[in-house]
Amino acid sequence: MDGHKKRLAKERLVFILLGLSAFVVVAPVVAVIYFLIARGASAMSWEFISQPPRMFFQEGGIFPAIVGTLYLLVGTIVFAVPVGILAAVYLTEYANRNALTRIIRLAIVNLAGVPSIVFGLFGLGLFVYFLQFGKSILAGSATLAILILPVIITSAEEALLTVPQSFREASLALGATKWQTIQKVVLPNSFAGILTGVILGVGRAAGETAPIMLTAAAFYMPTLPKSVFQDCMALPYQLWVLTSESFNPSPKFQWGTALTLLILVLGLNLIASIIRTRFRRKRAW
């Protein structure tokens, strides 16, 4: 009887510790969201979303920064997604399991832990100066693409590995080639996991400041860029400028920009969660 009580006491203690751990993780996130909504909701309006800034962030809105961020994200997707998925397919379906592939996978994992400012310096040296793209949307998108490649490759690999080997064997037994099997069987059945990884990677790129600060972002540019070889305003860099410079911008720009960026990042993560949940429910295996 005493042993049973001790086990119950230990179970309660573990339950309390797990609950406290969850609270420690969730509470700061909830506090940040509440704080930004409380401070930034009053700034949100159609004019704020649809108008360019005027009088150095005293009037107007953040439309060029929103559009510039979307331009950078589209360019990032164009560069990163095909390369990341093809690399994952090669490592999963074609590459032999040897020392070389282990080194490649280790390099990918280590690349994911490199500080973003290092990617920014790399993009500055390679894309801005060596390839002479200049400080532009093209240079910024390419730099962000390299930044999120490890996330896309790793998530795509995991998604491909979840497809049962029997699916591949059945397709090959019916006369399909290896590429036909990958194209018609493996990729469709791993689509949800791959797409989730892509969206999470893009969500990370949307909130990065250091890489675009060195390769793409403009301090104050009320007009929209007309070419990928032009720089642009972007929400993360604009937020950094508004909170670090001394020209005393309107507070609505600071909190409104922060809230808009938060909505963008959380929206991308929510879309990833919805897609993952829907495809898992439809999956029959």
C-alpha atoms as an extended CHARMM CRD file, in Angstrom:
* protein
*
       285  EXT
         1         1  MET       CA              0.0000000000        0.0000000000        0.0000000000  PROA      1               0.0000000000
         2         2  ASP       CA              2.8440000000        2.3660000000        0.8510000000  PROA      2               0.0000000000
         3         3  GLY       CA              4.5110000000        1.5040000000       -2.4640000000  PROA      3               0.0000000000
         4         4  HSD       CA              1.3110000000        2.3580000000       -4.3280000000  PROA      4               0.0000000000
         5         5  LYS       CA              1.1170000000        5.7460000000       -2.5880000000  PROA      5               0.0000000000
         6         6  LYS       CA              4.7490000000        6.4620000000       -3.4570000000  PROA      6               0.0000000000
         7         7  ARG       CA              4.0930000000        5.6580000000       -7.1230000000  PROA      7               0.0000000000
         8         8  LEU       CA              1.0530000000        7.9620000000       -7.1250000000  PROA      8               0.0000000000
         9         9  ALA       CA              3.0960000000       10.7330000000       -5.4970000000  PROA      9               0.0000000000
        10        10  LYS       CA              5.8420000000       10.3450000000       -8.1130000000  PROA      10              0.0000000000
        11        11  GLU       CA              3.2470000000       10.3920000000      -10.8760000000  PROA      11              0.0000000000
        12        12  ARG       CA              1.7180000000       13.6000000000       -9.5150000000  PROA      12              0.0000000000
        13        13  LEU       CA              5.1780000000       15.1650000000       -9.2420000000  PROA      13              0.0000000000
        14        14  VAL       CA              6.0180000000       14.2620000000      -12.8390000000  PROA      14              0.0000000000
        15        15  PHE       CA              2.6370000000       15.5860000000      -13.9900000000  PROA      15              0.0000000000
        16        16  ILE       CA              3.2340000000       18.8910000000      -12.1650000000  PROA      16              0.0000000000
        17        17  LEU       CA              6.7350000000       19.2180000000      -13.6360000000  PROA      17              0.0000000000
        18        18  LEU       CA              5.4690000000       18.5380000000      -17.1460000000  PROA      18              0.0000000000
        19        19  GLY       CA              2.6910000000       21.0790000000      -16.6670000000  PROA      19              0.0000000000
        20        20  LEU       CA              5.1740000000       23.6900000000      -15.4410000000  PROA      20              0.0000000000
        21        21  SER       CA              7.4440000000       22.9850000000      -18.4110000000  PROA      21              0.0000000000
        22        22  ALA       CA              4.5510000000       23.4730000000      -20.8240000000  PROA      22              0.0000000000
        23        23  PHE       CA              3.5810000000       26.6940000000      -19.0380000000  PROA      23              0.0000000000
        24        24  VAL       CA              7.1520000000       28.0270000000      -19.2390000000  PROA      24              0.0000000000
        25        25  VAL       CA              7.1380000000       27.3840000000      -22.9930000000  PROA      25              0.0000000000
        26        26  VAL       CA              3.6560000000       28.6870000000      -23.7690000000  PROA      26              0.0000000000
        27        27  ALA       CA              3.4110000000       31.6580000000      -21.3870000000  PROA      27              0.0000000000
        28        28  PRO       CA              6.0800000000       33.8400000000      -23.0810000000  PROA      28              0.0000000000
        29        29  VAL       CA              4.5280000000       33.2130000000      -26.5020000000  PROA      29              0.0000000000
        30        30  VAL       CA              1.0690000000       34.1620000000      -25.2570000000  PROA      30              0.0000000000
        31        31  ALA       CA              2.5010000000       37.2180000000      -23.4940000000  PROA      31              0.0000000000
        32        32  VAL       CA              4.2630000000       38.4260000000      -26.6590000000  PROA      32              0.0000000000
        33        33  ILE       CA              1.1360000000       37.9450000000      -28.7850000000  PROA      33              0.0000000000
        34        34  TYR       CA             -1.0650000000       39.7200000000      -26.2270000000  PROA      34              0.0000000000
        35        35  PHE       CA              1.4190000000       42.5790000000      -25.8200000000  PROA      35              0.0000000000
        36        36  LEU       CA              1.7360000000       43.1700000000      -29.5680000000  PROA      36              0.0000000000
        37        37  ILE       CA             -2.0200000000       42.9940000000      -30.1160000000  PROA      37              0.0000000000
        38        38  ALA       CA             -2.6730000000       45.4000000000      -27.2320000000  PROA      38              0.0000000000
        39        39  ARG       CA             -0.1340000000       47.9080000000      -28.5360000000  PROA      39              0.0000000000
        40        40  GLY       CA             -0.4790000000       47.4090000000      -32.2910000000  PROA      40              0.0000000000
        41        41  ALA       CA             -4.2100000000       46.8350000000      -32.8620000000  PROA      41              0.0000000000
        42        42  SER       CA             -4.9650000000       50.5530000000      -32.7590000000  PROA      42              0.0000000000
        43        43  ALA       CA             -2.5320000000       51.1550000000      -35.6270000000  PROA      43              0.0000000000
        44        44  MET       CA             -4.1360000000       48.6020000000      -37.9340000000  PROA      44              0.0000000000
        45        45  SER       CA             -6.3370000000       50.1750000000      -40.5700000000  PROA      45              0.0000000000
        46        46  TRP       CA             -6.8440000000       50.0410000000      -44.3100000000  PROA      46              0.0000000000
        47        47  GLU       CA             -4.7460000000       53.1690000000      -44.7430000000  PROA      47              0.0000000000
        48        48  PHE       CA             -1.9260000000       51.6640000000      -42.6970000000  PROA      48              0.0000000000
        49        49  ILE       CA             -1.9110000000       48.4960000000      -44.8160000000  PROA      49              0.0000000000
        50        50  SER       CA             -2.4540000000       50.0860000000      -48.2380000000  PROA      50              0.0000000000
        51        51  GLN       CA             -0.5060000000       53.3730000000      -48.1560000000  PROA      51              0.0000000000
        52        52  PRO       CA              3.2370000000       54.1180000000      -48.4040000000  PROA      52              0.0000000000
        53        53  PRO       CA              4.9760000000       55.9100000000      -45.5270000000  PROA      53              0.0000000000
        54        54  ARG       CA              5.1550000000       59.6810000000      -45.6290000000  PROA      54              0.0000000000
        55        55  MET       CA              7.2360000000       62.2580000000      -43.7840000000  PROA      55              0.0000000000
        56        56  PHE       CA              9.7100000000       59.6170000000      -42.6190000000  PROA      56              0.0000000000
        57        57  PHE       CA              7.2280000000       57.3280000000      -40.8660000000  PROA      57              0.0000000000
        58        58  GLN       CA              5.1030000000       60.0710000000      -39.3680000000  PROA      58              0.0000000000
        59        59  GLU       CA              2.1020000000       59.4380000000      -41.6230000000  PROA      59              0.0000000000
        60        60  GLY       CA              0.8790000000       56.8780000000      -44.1520000000  PROA      60              0.0000000000
        61        61  GLY       CA              1.3880000000       53.1450000000      -43.9150000000  PROA      61              0.0000000000
        62        62  ILE       CA              3.6180000000       50.1430000000      -44.5620000000  PROA      62              0.0000000000
        63        63  PHE       CA              2.4230000000       48.9290000000      -47.9740000000  PROA      63              0.0000000000
        64        64  PRO       CA              5.8920000000       48.9780000000      -49.6400000000  PROA      64              0.0000000000
        65        65  ALA       CA              7.3470000000       46.9270000000      -46.7660000000  PROA      65              0.0000000000
        66        66  ILE       CA              4.5820000000       44.3200000000      -47.0660000000  PROA      66              0.0000000000
        67        67  VAL       CA              5.0210000000       44.0410000000      -50.8360000000  PROA      67              0.0000000000
        68        68  GLY       CA              8.8120000000       43.9630000000      -50.5230000000  PROA      68              0.0000000000
        69        69  THR       CA              8.5980000000       41.1430000000      -47.9900000000  PROA      69              0.0000000000
        70        70  LEU       CA              6.3210000000       39.1800000000      -50.3280000000  PROA      70              0.0000000000
        71        71  TYR       CA              8.7220000000       39.7500000000      -53.2440000000  PROA      71              0.0000000000
        72        72  LEU       CA             11.5920000000       38.3880000000      -51.1640000000  PROA      72              0.0000000000
        73        73  LEU       CA              9.5670000000       35.3670000000      -50.0590000000  PROA      73              0.0000000000
        74        74  VAL       CA              8.4900000000       34.5360000000      -53.6150000000  PROA      74              0.0000000000
        75        75  GLY       CA             12.1020000000       34.7260000000      -54.7670000000  PROA      75              0.0000000000
        76        76  THR       CA             13.1790000000       32.5790000000      -51.8350000000  PROA      76              0.0000000000
        77        77  ILE       CA             10.6140000000       29.9200000000      -52.7630000000  PROA      77              0.0000000000
        78        78  VAL       CA             11.7080000000       29.9400000000      -56.4070000000  PROA      78              0.0000000000
        79        79  PHE       CA             15.3450000000       29.3640000000      -55.4450000000  PROA      79              0.0000000000
        80        80  ALA       CA             15.0430000000       27.1110000000      -52.4030000000  PROA      80              0.0000000000
        81        81  VAL       CA             12.1200000000       24.7550000000      -53.0170000000  PROA      81              0.0000000000
        82        82  PRO       CA             13.2680000000       22.9780000000      -56.2170000000  PROA      82              0.0000000000
        83        83  VAL       CA             16.8550000000       22.6560000000      -54.9780000000  PROA      83              0.0000000000
        84        84  GLY       CA             15.8050000000       21.4900000000      -51.5170000000  PROA      84              0.0000000000
        85        85  ILE       CA             13.3240000000       18.8740000000      -52.7420000000  PROA      85              0.0000000000
        86        86  LEU       CA             15.6640000000       17.5210000000      -55.4330000000  PROA      86              0.0000000000
        87        87  ALA       CA             18.4980000000       17.2820000000      -52.8920000000  PROA      87              0.0000000000
        88        88  ALA       CA             16.2280000000       15.3940000000      -50.4870000000  PROA      88              0.0000000000
        89        89  VAL       CA             15.0970000000       13.0230000000      -53.2610000000  PROA      89              0.0000000000
        90        90  TYR       CA             18.7090000000       12.3070000000      -54.2010000000  PROA      90              0.0000000000
        91        91  LEU       CA             19.8070000000       11.6820000000      -50.6190000000  PROA      91              0.0000000000
        92        92  THR       CA             16.7940000000        9.4790000000      -49.8870000000  PROA      92              0.0000000000
        93        93  GLU       CA             16.2510000000        7.5740000000      -53.1240000000  PROA      93              0.0000000000
        94        94  TYR       CA             19.5530000000        7.5270000000      -55.0070000000  PROA      94              0.0000000000
        95        95  ALA       CA             22.5600000000        8.1470000000      -52.7560000000  PROA      95              0.0000000000
        96        96  ASN       CA             24.3290000000        5.1870000000      -51.2110000000  PROA      96              0.0000000000
        97        97  ARG       CA             24.5730000000        5.0580000000      -47.4380000000  PROA      97              0.0000000000
        98        98  ASN       CA             28.2880000000        5.6800000000      -47.0350000000  PROA      98              0.0000000000
        99        99  ALA       CA             30.7010000000        8.0850000000      -45.3860000000  PROA      99              0.0000000000
       100       100  LEU       CA             30.1340000000       10.7570000000      -48.0400000000  PROA      100             0.0000000000
       101       101  THR       CA             26.3540000000       10.9230000000      -47.5430000000  PROA      101             0.0000000000
       102       102  ARG       CA             26.8260000000       10.9560000000      -43.7670000000  PROA      102             0.0000000000
       103       103  ILE       CA             29.1720000000       13.9240000000      -44.1380000000  PROA      103             0.0000000000
       104       104  ILE       CA             26.6400000000       15.6810000000      -46.4030000000  PROA      104             0.0000000000
       105       105  ARG       CA             23.8280000000       15.1400000000      -43.9010000000  PROA      105             0.0000000000
       106       106  LEU       CA             26.0560000000       16.3450000000      -41.0570000000  PROA      106             0.0000000000
       107       107  ALA       CA             26.9110000000       19.4490000000      -43.0780000000  PROA      107             0.0000000000
       108       108  ILE       CA             23.2080000000       20.1400000000      -43.6650000000  PROA      108             0.0000000000
       109       109  VAL       CA             22.4560000000       19.8370000000      -39.9540000000  PROA      109             0.0000000000
       110       110  ASN       CA             25.3700000000       22.1040000000      -39.0560000000  PROA      110             0.0000000000
       111       111  LEU       CA             24.3120000000       24.6090000000      -41.7090000000  PROA      111             0.0000000000
       112       112  ALA       CA             20.9530000000       24.9260000000      -39.9600000000  PROA      112             0.0000000000
       113       113  GLY       CA             22.7450000000       26.1450000000      -36.8280000000  PROA      113             0.0000000000
       114       114  VAL       CA             24.8240000000       28.8590000000      -38.5080000000  PROA      114             0.0000000000
       115       115  PRO       CA             23.8130000000       32.3880000000      -37.3320000000  PROA      115             0.0000000000
       116       116  SER       CA             21.8170000000       34.3180000000      -39.8990000000  PROA      116             0.0000000000
       117       117  ILE       CA             24.3210000000       37.1840000000      -39.9460000000  PROA      117             0.0000000000
       118       118  VAL       CA             26.8840000000       34.7540000000      -41.3920000000  PROA      118             0.0000000000
       119       119  PHE       CA             24.4940000000       33.9800000000      -44.2400000000  PROA      119             0.0000000000
       120       120  GLY       CA             24.0890000000       37.7180000000      -44.7170000000  PROA      120             0.0000000000
       121       121  LEU       CA             27.8550000000       38.2320000000      -45.0080000000  PROA      121             0.0000000000
       122       122  PHE       CA             28.0810000000       35.2830000000      -47.4040000000  PROA      122             0.0000000000
       123       123  GLY       CA             25.2930000000       36.7290000000      -49.5620000000  PROA      123             0.0000000000
       124       124  LEU       CA             26.9560000000       40.1410000000      -49.4710000000  PROA      124             0.0000000000
       125       125  GLY       CA             30.2450000000       38.7220000000      -50.7120000000  PROA      125             0.0000000000
       126       126  LEU       CA             28.8490000000       36.2880000000      -53.2850000000  PROA      126             0.0000000000
       127       127  PHE       CA             25.6750000000       37.8250000000      -54.6890000000  PROA      127             0.0000000000
       128       128  VAL       CA             26.1340000000       41.5410000000      -54.0960000000  PROA      128             0.0000000000
       129       129  TYR       CA             29.8460000000       41.9130000000      -54.9260000000  PROA      129             0.0000000000
       130       130  PHE       CA             31.1490000000       38.8260000000      -56.7730000000  PROA      130             0.0000000000
       131       131  LEU       CA             28.1020000000       38.1740000000      -59.0060000000  PROA      131             0.0000000000
       132       132  GLN       CA             27.3770000000       41.9240000000      -59.0820000000  PROA      132             0.0000000000
       133       133  PHE       CA             23.6640000000       41.6340000000      -58.3620000000  PROA      133             0.0000000000
       134       134  GLY       CA             24.0030000000       44.6850000000      -56.1570000000  PROA      134             0.0000000000
       135       135  LYS       CA             21.8260000000       45.2360000000      -53.1150000000  PROA      135             0.0000000000
       136       136  SER       CA             18.6420000000       43.8580000000      -54.6370000000  PROA      136             0.0000000000
       137       137  ILE       CA             15.6400000000       41.5790000000      -54.3160000000  PROA      137             0.0000000000
       138       138  LEU       CA             17.5410000000       38.9370000000      -56.3010000000  PROA      138             0.0000000000
       139       139  ALA       CA             20.5220000000       38.9550000000      -53.9220000000  PROA      139             0.0000000000
       140       140  GLY       CA             18.2820000000       38.9450000000      -50.8490000000  PROA      140             0.0000000000
       141       141  SER       CA             16.1050000000       36.0940000000      -52.1340000000  PROA      141             0.0000000000
       142       142  ALA       CA             19.1320000000       33.9610000000      -52.9910000000  PROA      142             0.0000000000
       143       143  THR       CA             20.6200000000       34.5730000000      -49.5400000000  PROA      143             0.0000000000
       144       144  LEU       CA             17.3680000000       33.6710000000      -47.7700000000  PROA      144             0.0000000000
       145       145  ALA       CA             17.0800000000       30.5730000000      -49.9630000000  PROA      145             0.0000000000
       146       146  ILE       CA             20.4540000000       29.3170000000      -48.7310000000  PROA      146             0.0000000000
       147       147  LEU       CA             19.3620000000       30.1280000000      -45.1710000000  PROA      147             0.0000000000
       148       148  ILE       CA             16.2670000000       27.9030000000      -45.3220000000  PROA      148             0.0000000000
       149       149  LEU       CA             17.6740000000       25.1040000000      -47.4840000000  PROA      149             0.0000000000
       150       150  PRO       CA             18.6090000000       22.9460000000      -44.4500000000  PROA      150             0.0000000000
       151       151  VAL       CA             15.0320000000       23.1620000000      -43.1320000000  PROA      151             0.0000000000
       152       152  ILE       CA             13.5350000000       22.1910000000      -46.4880000000  PROA      152             0.0000000000
       153       153  ILE       CA             16.0080000000       19.3580000000      -47.1530000000  PROA      153             0.0000000000
       154       154  THR       CA             15.6230000000       17.8600000000      -43.6800000000  PROA      154             0.0000000000
       155       155  SER       CA             11.8170000000       18.0460000000      -43.6330000000  PROA      155             0.0000000000
       156       156  ALA       CA             11.5610000000       16.6900000000      -47.1880000000  PROA      156             0.0000000000
       157       157  GLU       CA             13.8670000000       13.7920000000      -46.3040000000  PROA      157             0.0000000000
       158       158  GLU       CA             11.7620000000       12.9070000000      -43.2840000000  PROA      158             0.0000000000
       159       159  ALA       CA              8.5810000000       13.1020000000      -45.3510000000  PROA      159             0.0000000000
       160       160  LEU       CA             10.0240000000       10.8600000000      -48.0790000000  PROA      160             0.0000000000
       161       161  LEU       CA             11.1830000000        8.3050000000      -45.5220000000  PROA      161             0.0000000000
       162       162  THR       CA              7.6560000000        8.0180000000      -44.0890000000  PROA      162             0.0000000000
       163       163  VAL       CA              6.4310000000        6.4820000000      -47.3670000000  PROA      163             0.0000000000
       164       164  PRO       CA              6.4700000000        2.6820000000      -46.8570000000  PROA      164             0.0000000000
       165       165  GLN       CA              9.1010000000        0.8020000000      -48.8360000000  PROA      165             0.0000000000
       166       166  SER       CA              6.3830000000       -1.5920000000      -50.0010000000  PROA      166             0.0000000000
       167       167  PHE       CA              4.8740000000        1.2400000000      -52.0920000000  PROA      167             0.0000000000
       168       168  ARG       CA              8.1350000000        1.5530000000      -54.0130000000  PROA      168             0.0000000000
       169       169  GLU       CA              8.4960000000       -2.2060000000      -54.4400000000  PROA      169             0.0000000000
       170       170  ALA       CA              4.9290000000       -2.5600000000      -55.7210000000  PROA      170             0.0000000000
       171       171  SER       CA              5.4400000000        0.2310000000      -58.2610000000  PROA      171             0.0000000000
       172       172  LEU       CA              8.7060000000       -1.2600000000      -59.4990000000  PROA      172             0.0000000000
       173       173  ALA       CA              7.1030000000       -4.7190000000      -59.7140000000  PROA      173             0.0000000000
       174       174  LEU       CA              4.4250000000       -3.2770000000      -62.0160000000  PROA      174             0.0000000000
       175       175  GLY       CA              7.1200000000       -2.1250000000      -64.4500000000  PROA      175             0.0000000000
       176       176  ALA       CA              7.5680000000        1.5080000000      -63.4510000000  PROA      176             0.0000000000
       177       177  THR       CA             11.0200000000        3.0330000000      -63.5460000000  PROA      177             0.0000000000
       178       178  LYS       CA             12.6400000000        4.4200000000      -60.4310000000  PROA      178             0.0000000000
       179       179  TRP       CA             11.9060000000        8.0240000000      -61.4450000000  PROA      179             0.0000000000
       180       180  GLN       CA              8.2920000000        7.1550000000      -62.3270000000  PROA      180             0.0000000000
       181       181  THR       CA              7.9500000000        5.5670000000      -58.8940000000  PROA      181             0.0000000000
       182       182  ILE       CA              9.3160000000        8.6860000000      -57.2220000000  PROA      182             0.0000000000
       183       183  GLN       CA              7.1530000000       10.9950000000      -59.3340000000  PROA      183             0.0000000000
       184       184  LYS       CA              3.8690000000        9.0680000000      -59.1600000000  PROA      184             0.0000000000
       185       185  VAL       CA              4.0800000000        7.2900000000      -55.8020000000  PROA      185             0.0000000000
       186       186  VAL       CA              6.6780000000        8.6800000000      -53.4000000000  PROA      186             0.0000000000
       187       187  LEU       CA              6.2670000000       12.4380000000      -53.9120000000  PROA      187             0.0000000000
       188       188  PRO       CA              2.4250000000       12.4850000000      -53.8340000000  PROA      188             0.0000000000
       189       189  ASN       CA              2.3810000000       10.4570000000      -50.6070000000  PROA      189             0.0000000000
       190       190  SER       CA              4.9680000000       12.7130000000      -48.9630000000  PROA      190             0.0000000000
       191       191  PHE       CA              3.5210000000       15.9890000000      -50.2690000000  PROA      191             0.0000000000
       192       192  ALA       CA              2.0360000000       17.1300000000      -46.9420000000  PROA      192             0.0000000000
       193       193  GLY       CA              5.2910000000       16.7620000000      -45.0360000000  PROA      193             0.0000000000
       194       194  ILE       CA              7.3090000000       18.4520000000      -47.7710000000  PROA      194             0.0000000000
       195       195  LEU       CA              4.8730000000       21.3530000000      -48.0150000000  PROA      195             0.0000000000
       196       196  THR       CA              4.8440000000       21.7770000000      -44.2480000000  PROA      196             0.0000000000
       197       197  GLY       CA              8.6300000000       22.0190000000      -44.1950000000  PROA      197             0.0000000000
       198       198  VAL       CA              8.5970000000       24.5370000000      -47.0360000000  PROA      198             0.0000000000
       199       199  ILE       CA              6.0650000000       26.7700000000      -45.2770000000  PROA      199             0.0000000000
       200       200  LEU       CA              7.9620000000       26.6110000000      -41.9810000000  PROA      200             0.0000000000
       201       201  GLY       CA             11.1740000000       27.5070000000      -43.7990000000  PROA      201             0.0000000000
       202       202  VAL       CA              9.4910000000       30.4130000000      -45.5500000000  PROA      202             0.0000000000
       203       203  GLY       CA              8.0640000000       31.5250000000      -42.2100000000  PROA      203             0.0000000000
       204       204  ARG       CA             11.5840000000       31.6610000000      -40.8120000000  PROA      204             0.0000000000
       205       205  ALA       CA             12.7920000000       33.6300000000      -43.8350000000  PROA      205             0.0000000000
       206       206  ALA       CA              9.9460000000       36.1290000000      -43.3770000000  PROA      206             0.0000000000
       207       207  GLY       CA             11.2280000000       37.1140000000      -39.9420000000  PROA      207             0.0000000000
       208       208  GLU       CA             14.9530000000       37.3430000000      -40.6920000000  PROA      208             0.0000000000
       209       209  THR       CA             16.6300000000       40.7430000000      -40.5470000000  PROA      209             0.0000000000
       210       210  ALA       CA             20.3980000000       40.2730000000      -40.7980000000  PROA      210             0.0000000000
       211       211  PRO       CA             20.5520000000       38.6200000000      -44.2600000000  PROA      211             0.0000000000
       212       212  ILE       CA             18.3150000000       41.1660000000      -45.9870000000  PROA      212             0.0000000000
       213       213  MET       CA             19.9050000000       44.0780000000      -44.1270000000  PROA      213             0.0000000000
       214       214  LEU       CA             23.1460000000       43.3570000000      -45.9990000000  PROA      214             0.0000000000
       215       215  THR       CA             21.7350000000       42.2140000000      -49.3370000000  PROA      215             0.0000000000
       216       216  ALA       CA             18.2900000000       43.6480000000      -50.1250000000  PROA      216             0.0000000000
       217       217  ALA       CA             16.5650000000       45.9640000000      -47.6570000000  PROA      217             0.0000000000
       218       218  ALA       CA             16.2070000000       49.7150000000      -48.1280000000  PROA      218             0.0000000000
       219       219  PHE       CA             15.9560000000       52.2070000000      -45.2640000000  PROA      219             0.0000000000
       220       220  TYR       CA             13.1950000000       54.3700000000      -46.7450000000  PROA      220             0.0000000000
       221       221  MET       CA             11.6560000000       53.6620000000      -50.1560000000  PROA      221             0.0000000000
       222       222  PRO       CA              8.0130000000       54.7560000000      -50.4740000000  PROA      222             0.0000000000
       223       223  THR       CA              7.7510000000       53.4910000000      -54.0850000000  PROA      223             0.0000000000
       224       224  LEU       CA              7.5810000000       49.8580000000      -55.1230000000  PROA      224             0.0000000000
       225       225  PRO       CA             10.6090000000       48.2680000000      -56.8320000000  PROA      225             0.0000000000
       226       226  LYS       CA             10.2990000000       47.8140000000      -60.5940000000  PROA      226             0.0000000000
       227       227  SER       CA             13.0080000000       45.1840000000      -61.0340000000  PROA      227             0.0000000000
       228       228  VAL       CA             14.5500000000       42.2770000000      -59.1360000000  PROA      228             0.0000000000
       229       229  PHE       CA             17.8210000000       44.2050000000      -59.3250000000  PROA      229             0.0000000000
       230       230  GLN       CA             16.4260000000       46.9630000000      -57.1050000000  PROA      230             0.0000000000
       231       231  ASP       CA             16.3820000000       46.9820000000      -53.3190000000  PROA      231             0.0000000000
       232       232  CYS       CA             13.1240000000       47.1180000000      -51.4030000000  PROA      232             0.0000000000
       233       233  MET       CA             11.6350000000       47.8080000000      -48.0130000000  PROA      233             0.0000000000
       234       234  ALA       CA             10.8710000000       44.7550000000      -45.8580000000  PROA      234             0.0000000000
       235       235  LEU       CA              8.9890000000       44.3050000000      -42.6010000000  PROA      235             0.0000000000
       236       236  PRO       CA             11.8190000000       42.8360000000      -40.4530000000  PROA      236             0.0000000000
       237       237  TYR       CA             14.3280000000       45.4780000000      -41.4990000000  PROA      237             0.0000000000
       238       238  GLN       CA             11.7610000000       48.2560000000      -41.1840000000  PROA      238             0.0000000000
       239       239  LEU       CA             10.9860000000       47.1450000000      -37.6470000000  PROA      239             0.0000000000
       240       240  TRP       CA             14.6860000000       47.1890000000      -36.7910000000  PROA      240             0.0000000000
       241       241  VAL       CA             15.0340000000       50.6880000000      -38.2740000000  PROA      241             0.0000000000
       242       242  LEU       CA             11.9820000000       51.9980000000      -36.4240000000  PROA      242             0.0000000000
       243       243  THR       CA             13.2020000000       50.7390000000      -33.0670000000  PROA      243             0.0000000000
       244       244  SER       CA             16.9000000000       51.5710000000      -33.3750000000  PROA      244             0.0000000000
       245       245  GLU       CA             17.1340000000       54.8830000000      -35.2280000000  PROA      245             0.0000000000
       246       246  SER       CA             16.7590000000       58.2690000000      -33.5520000000  PROA      246             0.0000000000
       247       247  PHE       CA             14.4510000000       60.1410000000      -35.9540000000  PROA      247             0.0000000000
       248       248  ASN       CA             11.4470000000       59.5960000000      -33.6460000000  PROA      248             0.0000000000
       249       249  PRO       CA              8.9310000000       57.7950000000      -35.8940000000  PROA      249             0.0000000000
       250       250  SER       CA              5.2570000000       57.5650000000      -35.0340000000  PROA      250             0.0000000000
       251       251  PRO       CA              4.6290000000       54.7950000000      -32.4530000000  PROA      251             0.0000000000
       252       252  LYS       CA              1.8930000000       53.3470000000      -34.6590000000  PROA      252             0.0000000000
       253       253  PHE       CA              4.5500000000       52.3690000000      -37.1980000000  PROA      253             0.0000000000
       254       254  GLN       CA              6.5900000000       50.5120000000      -34.6220000000  PROA      254             0.0000000000
       255       255  TRP       CA              3.7810000000       48.4890000000      -33.0820000000  PROA      255             0.0000000000
       256       256  GLY       CA              1.7870000000       48.1520000000      -36.3050000000  PROA      256             0.0000000000
       257       257  THR       CA              4.8260000000       46.7990000000      -38.1790000000  PROA      257             0.0000000000
       258       258  ALA       CA              5.5820000000       44.3470000000      -35.3700000000  PROA      258             0.0000000000
       259       259  LEU       CA              1.9800000000       43.1140000000      -35.3120000000  PROA      259             0.0000000000
       260       260  THR       CA              1.8580000000       42.7710000000      -39.1070000000  PROA      260             0.0000000000
       261       261  LEU       CA              5.0660000000       40.7330000000      -39.1120000000  PROA      261             0.0000000000
       262       262  LEU       CA              3.7400000000       38.5560000000      -36.3030000000  PROA      262             0.0000000000
       263       263  ILE       CA              0.4960000000       37.9300000000      -38.2190000000  PROA      263             0.0000000000
       264       264  LEU       CA              2.4740000000       36.9840000000      -41.3330000000  PROA      264             0.0000000000
       265       265  VAL       CA              4.7300000000       34.5040000000      -39.5250000000  PROA      265             0.0000000000
       266       266  LEU       CA              1.9610000000       32.9840000000      -37.3960000000  PROA      266             0.0000000000
       267       267  GLY       CA             -0.2750000000       32.8000000000      -40.4640000000  PROA      267             0.0000000000
       268       268  LEU       CA              2.3270000000       30.7700000000      -42.3600000000  PROA      268             0.0000000000
       269       269  ASN       CA              2.7540000000       28.4070000000      -39.3950000000  PROA      269             0.0000000000
       270       270  LEU       CA             -1.0260000000       28.0390000000      -39.0690000000  PROA      270             0.0000000000
       271       271  ILE       CA             -1.3240000000       27.1740000000      -42.7570000000  PROA      271             0.0000000000
       272       272  ALA       CA              1.3910000000       24.5300000000      -42.3280000000  PROA      272             0.0000000000
       273       273  SER       CA             -0.4600000000       23.0000000000      -39.3710000000  PROA      273             0.0000000000
       274       274  ILE       CA             -3.7900000000       22.9210000000      -41.2200000000  PROA      274             0.0000000000
       275       275  ILE       CA             -2.2560000000       21.3080000000      -44.3030000000  PROA      275             0.0000000000
       276       276  ARG       CA             -0.4670000000       18.6890000000      -42.2180000000  PROA      276             0.0000000000
       277       277  THR       CA             -3.6220000000       17.8350000000      -40.2860000000  PROA      277             0.0000000000
       278       278  ARG       CA             -5.8400000000       17.5700000000      -43.3800000000  PROA      278             0.0000000000
       279       279  PHE       CA             -3.4360000000       15.3320000000      -45.2830000000  PROA      279             0.0000000000
       280       280  ARG       CA             -2.8770000000       13.0790000000      -42.2850000000  PROA      280             0.0000000000
       281       281  ARG       CA             -6.6180000000       12.5470000000      -41.9800000000  PROA      281             0.0000000000
       282       282  LYS       CA             -6.8790000000       11.6320000000      -45.6560000000  PROA      282             0.0000000000
       283       283  ARG       CA             -3.9270000000        9.2630000000      -45.5660000000  PROA      283             0.0000000000
       284       284  ALA       CA             -5.0320000000        5.6540000000      -45.5080000000  PROA      284             0.0000000000
       285       285  TRP       CA             -1.7580000000        4.1470000000      -44.2330000000  PROA      285             0.0000000000
